[in-house]
Amino acid sequence: MAISISLQCLGLIILAAILLQTITVAVSFMYFNKVLNTMRESFSRSSVSCLINTNLHSGLEESAAQEKKSDPCWQVTQQLHYRIEKTMADRFQREISTAMRNKLTGVLPFLSPGVRGAPLPKVAAHVTGVISSTESPTAEGSRSSRGYLGQRIRAWEGQTGLSFLQSMELRGGELLVPRAGLYYIYAQTYFRLPSTGETEGEVKGEETKEEEGVQLVQYIYKKMSSYMAPILLMKSSRGVCWPRGQEPGLFSLHQAGTAFLQPADRIFITVSNASTLEMDRRASYFGAFLVG
């Protein structure tokens, strides 16, 4: 009987100890949880205050600037600003469309296909002049039997040097369009007018020629398989005077624009005064690329 009472007392004592320990753990948990919440709120208020009150502008004295750099609040805001700027820059780079990069590449035709980081448009061409490509000029303002004005330039280079052909063909001085779309077309021609030479034996006719000057004209034509006569897309002109003295006169014509082209369409360039044309590959060129 005494042993049974002792076991009951021992069980009660153990149960009371477990209950007391549970209560103690619960109270401790509630206390530390309250402390953590208080610290979190305090930290949040201090962080917001830090972001609001910190002045990141320059203009401080060197000693004050050094002291500020050691401030943890200043360091946090600096890191935050850095992360924001980096994220915005990365997002901007990702959102630049491939079409826009291709347009920029096409506008700068001297970027060759071998340059890293300079992707070419899917359909593009840049052809350059060949030194031996001058031909006899056609009278300016008259239309030839083939239906276009000026003298046609046939000798273009499309494979070497600064030139390239990307899904386009060059045939007889014409760029062949492979597919329908809106194309950006550009051309430049360079003229070297010889000096008349002011000598004592200069005749009156030469003086009249100097006074009248010369009209330089550049044409961009489109030829369609369904239409016999070429269609004039663009024209650029410039009136210049024949150079006096011993130095030649150097002039250039440049034009660019967009046109909708169909498959098998061809584009080519004609000029007035073709005998004065300077076919240096960096001075005379033309090309096109698909915009959309």
Helices and strands as residue ranges (DSSP letters): H 2-53, H 62-69, H 72-95, H 98-107, E 124-129, E 151-152, E 156-157, E 164-166, E 169-171, E 174-176, E 181-193, H 204-212, E 214-223, E 231-240, E 249-261, E 266-271, G 274-276, E 277-278, E 285-290
